Amino acid sequence: MPAPPLAARLIPWFARAQRDLPWRAPGFGAWGVLVSEFMLQQTPVSRVIPHLEAWLERWPTPGDLAADAPAEAVRQWANLGYPRRALWLHRAAVEIRDRHDGIVPRDVDALLALTGIGDYTARAVAVFAYADRHPVVDTNTRRVIARAVHGRAQPGPPHRRDLDEMAALLPDDDADAAVMNAAMMELGALICTARSPRCGECPVRDVCAWVRAGSPDTPDLRRRQAKYEGSDRQARGAVLRALRDVGALPQDAILADWPDARQRDRAILSLLDDGLIEAEHGLLHLPR
């Protein structure tokens, strides 16, 4: 079906309504954009901003991070969650230093070859750091497309066609295309939210297929994330906090009072497998 004329409405709306975020500041730089995209994966903006500022103050270039120990990246990551991202970001910094003379590449394929970077992050860096023309699709974008284009309340599971659908919505001008990518994400974050969309304030309400259809409550087919409380993820985080605070501990001294010893041991083994902790001389510690 033909795409609704979203760009003509969203680009001027974005100019008025966009949030003042650090990575949108002129001259923020590709390294800052890359770090912000790593941090923003599955983490709210409000939690990311102070961590991002501290990270870039400590490591203003990829080379600065690459010269430091992986343990320092994991320690600096603190409570952001999904700490593998810290290890991946450190490895990516080493690769940028060694393969690209310390400059974050702009080519999507070169970005995809870096550790921890997938379709979304590669295109986000190319678009938001270098203003190149690519479709950028995150959860918010997919939800806006599901509603405005297809008339569904929620998007289905991620699919490769998501990129094609976003590409069809981009205006011809490259600079406008970059703004359109950001505007779609912002609309989903601020107005076209998952649970309580503010349709009365939406700049594309008059062309939205979902509104025209009466806003039907179509089924949500996405996978649900398991609860954090009591999960193995919580146990992994507790192990990392213990080692960040102390430095090195024997395994049986880590979380000795954890209510589920088997879960604690699973967490330790999975962290060892992921390279987030290491074992040496009977002690566990962060990677060196």
C-alpha positions as CSV (number, residue, x, y, z in Angstrom):
1,M,0.0,0.0,0.0
2,P,1.3,3.5,-0.6
3,A,3.0,5.2,2.3
4,P,1.2,8.1,3.9
5,P,2.8,11.6,3.5
6,L,4.5,11.4,6.9
7,A,7.7,13.3,6.1
8,A,6.0,16.6,5.3
9,R,4.3,16.6,8.7
10,L,7.1,15.0,10.9
11,I,10.1,17.1,9.8
12,P,8.6,20.4,10.9
13,W,7.1,18.8,14.0
14,F,10.5,17.4,14.9
15,A,12.1,20.9,14.6
16,R,9.6,22.1,17.2
17,A,9.2,19.1,19.5
18,Q,12.5,17.3,19.6
19,R,14.2,16.7,23.0
20,D,17.5,18.4,23.8
21,L,19.7,15.3,23.9
22,P,23.5,15.4,24.0
23,W,24.0,13.3,20.8
24,R,21.9,15.8,18.8
25,A,24.2,18.7,19.6
26,P,26.2,20.0,16.7
27,G,29.7,18.6,16.6
28,F,29.0,15.8,19.0
29,G,31.1,13.4,16.9
30,A,30.8,9.9,15.6
31,W,32.5,8.3,18.7
32,G,30.0,10.0,21.0
33,V,27.1,8.8,18.8
34,L,28.5,5.3,18.7
35,V,28.8,5.2,22.5
36,S,25.3,6.6,23.0
37,E,23.9,3.9,20.7
38,F,25.5,1.1,22.6
39,M,24.2,2.6,25.9
40,L,20.7,3.2,24.6
41,Q,20.1,-0.4,23.7
42,Q,17.3,-1.5,26.0
43,T,18.0,1.4,28.4
44,P,16.0,4.6,29.0
45,V,17.4,7.9,27.8
46,S,17.3,9.4,31.3
47,R,19.6,6.6,32.7
48,V,22.0,6.9,29.7
49,I,22.8,10.6,29.7
50,P,24.9,10.8,33.0
51,H,26.7,7.6,32.1
52,L,27.4,8.8,28.6
53,E,28.8,12.1,29.8
54,A,31.1,10.4,32.3
55,W,32.2,7.8,29.7
56,L,33.2,10.5,27.2
57,E,34.9,12.6,29.8
58,R,37.1,9.6,30.7
59,W,37.5,8.2,27.2
60,P,36.9,11.0,24.6
61,T,38.2,8.9,21.7
62,P,38.2,5.2,20.8
63,G,42.0,5.1,21.3
64,D,41.6,6.3,24.9
65,L,39.2,3.4,25.6
66,A,41.3,0.9,23.7
67,A,44.4,1.8,25.7
68,D,42.6,1.0,29.0
69,A,41.8,-2.5,30.4
70,P,38.5,-4.1,29.5
71,A,37.8,-4.3,33.3
72,E,37.7,-0.5,33.4
73,A,35.0,-0.5,30.7
74,V,32.9,-3.0,32.7
75,R,33.5,-1.1,35.9
76,Q,32.5,2.3,34.3
77,W,29.4,0.7,32.9
78,A,28.2,0.4,36.5
79,N,24.4,-0.3,36.6
80,L,23.4,0.3,33.0
81,G,22.5,-3.3,32.6
82,Y,23.4,-5.9,29.9
83,P,27.2,-5.4,30.7
84,R,28.3,-7.4,27.7
85,R,27.8,-4.1,25.9
86,A,30.7,-2.6,27.8
87,L,33.0,-5.4,26.8
88,W,31.8,-5.2,23.2
89,L,32.3,-1.5,23.1
90,H,35.9,-1.9,24.4
91,R,36.6,-4.5,21.7
92,A,35.0,-2.2,19.1
93,A,37.3,0.7,20.3
94,V,40.3,-1.6,19.8
95,E,39.2,-2.5,16.3
96,I,38.6,1.2,15.4
97,R,42.1,2.0,16.6
98,D,43.7,-0.9,14.8
99,R,41.7,-1.0,11.6
100,H,40.6,2.6,11.1
101,D,43.3,4.7,12.6
102,G,41.2,5.6,15.5
103,I,38.3,7.1,13.4
104,V,34.8,5.6,13.6
105,P,34.0,4.4,10.1
106,R,31.0,5.8,8.2
107,D,30.6,2.8,5.9
108,V,27.8,0.6,7.1
109,D,29.6,-2.6,6.2
110,A,32.7,-1.4,8.0
111,L,30.6,-0.6,11.1
112,L,28.8,-4.0,10.9
113,A,32.3,-5.6,11.1
114,L,32.9,-4.1,14.5
115,T,32.1,-6.1,17.6
116,G,28.7,-5.6,19.1
117,I,27.3,-3.6,16.1
118,G,24.2,-4.8,14.3
119,D,21.9,-3.4,11.6
120,Y,20.4,-0.7,13.8
121,T,23.6,0.7,15.3
122,A,25.5,0.6,12.1
123,R,22.9,2.7,10.3
124,A,22.3,5.0,13.2
125,V,26.0,5.9,13.3
126,A,26.1,6.4,9.5
127,V,23.0,8.6,9.6
128,F,23.2,10.5,12.8
129,A,27.0,11.0,12.9
130,Y,27.7,11.4,9.2
131,A,24.3,12.3,7.7
132,D,24.4,9.5,5.2
133,R,21.2,8.2,3.6
134,H,20.0,4.9,5.2
135,P,16.8,3.7,6.9
136,V,17.2,3.5,10.7
137,V,14.7,1.3,12.5
138,D,14.2,0.9,16.2
139,T,11.3,-0.2,18.3
140,N,9.7,3.2,18.2
141,T,10.0,3.4,14.4
142,R,8.5,0.0,14.0
143,R,5.5,0.9,16.1
144,V,4.9,4.2,14.1
145,I,5.0,2.2,10.9
146,A,2.7,-0.5,12.2
147,R,0.1,2.1,13.1
148,A,0.4,4.9,10.6
149,V,1.0,2.6,7.5
150,H,-0.5,-0.7,8.4
151,G,-3.3,0.2,10.9
152,R,-2.0,-2.2,13.6
153,A,-1.8,-1.3,17.3
154,Q,1.6,-3.0,17.7
155,P,4.4,-4.1,15.3
156,G,5.1,-7.8,14.8
157,P,8.5,-9.4,15.5
158,P,11.4,-7.6,13.8
159,H,11.9,-8.5,10.2
160,R,14.3,-7.5,7.4
161,R,11.4,-5.8,5.6
162,D,11.4,-3.2,8.3
163,L,14.3,-1.5,6.6
164,D,12.6,-1.5,3.3
165,E,9.4,0.0,4.8
166,M,11.4,2.8,6.5
167,A,13.4,3.5,3.3
168,A,10.1,4.0,1.4
169,L,9.2,6.8,3.9
170,L,12.4,8.8,3.5
171,P,12.2,12.0,1.5
172,D,14.6,12.5,-1.5
173,D,16.9,15.0,0.2
174,D,19.6,13.3,2.2
175,A,19.5,15.8,5.1
176,D,15.8,15.6,5.3
177,A,16.1,11.8,5.3
178,A,18.3,11.9,8.3
179,V,15.8,14.2,10.1
180,M,13.0,11.9,9.1
181,N,14.7,8.9,10.7
182,A,15.1,10.8,14.0
183,A,11.6,12.2,13.8
184,M,10.0,8.7,13.5
185,M,11.9,7.6,16.5
186,E,10.9,10.7,18.5
187,L,7.3,10.4,17.6
188,G,7.3,6.8,18.9
189,A,9.1,7.8,22.1
190,L,6.9,10.9,22.9
191,I,3.5,10.6,21.2
192,C,2.9,7.2,19.6
193,T,3.8,5.3,22.7
194,A,3.2,1.6,23.2
195,R,0.6,1.7,26.0
196,S,-1.0,5.2,26.0
197,P,-0.6,6.9,22.6
198,R,-1.4,10.6,22.6
199,C,-3.2,10.6,19.3
200,G,-4.9,13.9,19.9
201,E,-1.4,15.6,19.8
202,C,0.0,13.5,16.9
203,P,1.1,15.5,13.8
204,V,0.2,12.6,11.5
205,R,-3.2,11.8,13.0
206,D,-5.1,12.7,9.8
207,V,-3.1,10.3,7.7
208,C,-2.7,7.5,10.3
209,A,-4.2,4.2,9.1
210,W,-4.7,3.0,12.7
211,V,-6.7,6.1,13.6
212,R,-8.7,5.9,10.4
213,A,-9.6,2.3,11.3
214,G,-10.9,3.3,14.7
215,S,-7.7,2.4,16.6
216,P,-8.4,-1.4,16.8
217,D,-6.7,-3.4,19.6
218,T,-4.8,-5.8,17.3
219,P,-2.8,-8.5,19.0
220,D,0.8,-7.9,20.2
221,L,2.9,-10.8,18.8
222,R,6.3,-9.7,20.2
223,R,8.2,-11.8,22.6
224,R,7.8,-10.7,26.3
225,Q,11.0,-10.0,28.2
226,A,11.3,-12.1,31.4
227,K,11.0,-10.2,34.7
228,Y,14.3,-8.9,36.1
229,E,13.5,-9.6,39.8
230,G,14.7,-13.0,40.7
231,S,16.1,-13.7,37.3
232,D,19.6,-15.0,36.2
233,R,20.2,-11.5,34.9
234,Q,19.8,-10.1,38.3
235,A,22.2,-12.6,39.7
236,R,24.8,-11.8,37.0
237,G,24.5,-8.1,37.9
238,A,25.0,-8.8,41.5
239,V,28.2,-10.9,40.8
240,L,29.6,-8.0,38.7
241,R,28.8,-5.5,41.4
242,A,30.7,-7.6,44.0
243,L,33.8,-7.8,41.8
244,R,33.6,-4.1,40.8
245,D,33.6,-3.2,44.5
246,V,36.2,-5.6,45.8
247,G,38.4,-6.4,42.8
248,A,38.9,-10.2,43.2
249,L,37.2,-12.9,45.2
250,P,37.2,-16.7,45.5
251,Q,34.0,-18.1,43.9
252,D,32.5,-19.4,47.1
253,A,32.8,-15.9,48.7
254,I,30.8,-14.2,45.9
255,L,27.2,-13.7,47.0
256,A,27.6,-16.2,49.8
257,D,24.1,-15.2,51.1
258,W,22.4,-15.4,47.7
259,P,19.1,-17.2,48.2
260,D,19.6,-19.6,45.2
261,A,23.2,-21.0,45.2
262,R,22.6,-22.8,41.9
263,Q,21.4,-19.6,40.2
264,R,24.5,-17.8,41.6
265,D,26.8,-20.5,40.1
266,R,24.9,-20.3,36.8
267,A,25.5,-16.6,36.8
268,I,29.2,-17.0,37.4
269,L,29.6,-19.6,34.7
270,S,27.7,-17.5,32.2
271,L,29.8,-14.5,33.0
272,L,33.0,-16.6,32.5
273,D,31.7,-17.8,29.2
274,D,30.9,-14.2,28.1
275,G,34.4,-13.0,29.1
276,L,32.9,-10.5,31.6
277,I,34.9,-12.1,34.4
278,E,38.0,-14.2,34.5
279,A,39.4,-16.9,36.8
280,E,43.0,-16.8,38.0
281,H,44.8,-18.5,40.9
282,G,41.5,-19.5,42.5
283,L,40.1,-15.9,42.3
284,L,37.5,-14.3,40.0
285,H,38.0,-10.8,38.8
286,L,36.9,-8.5,36.0
287,P,38.7,-8.9,32.6
288,R,42.2,-7.5,32.4
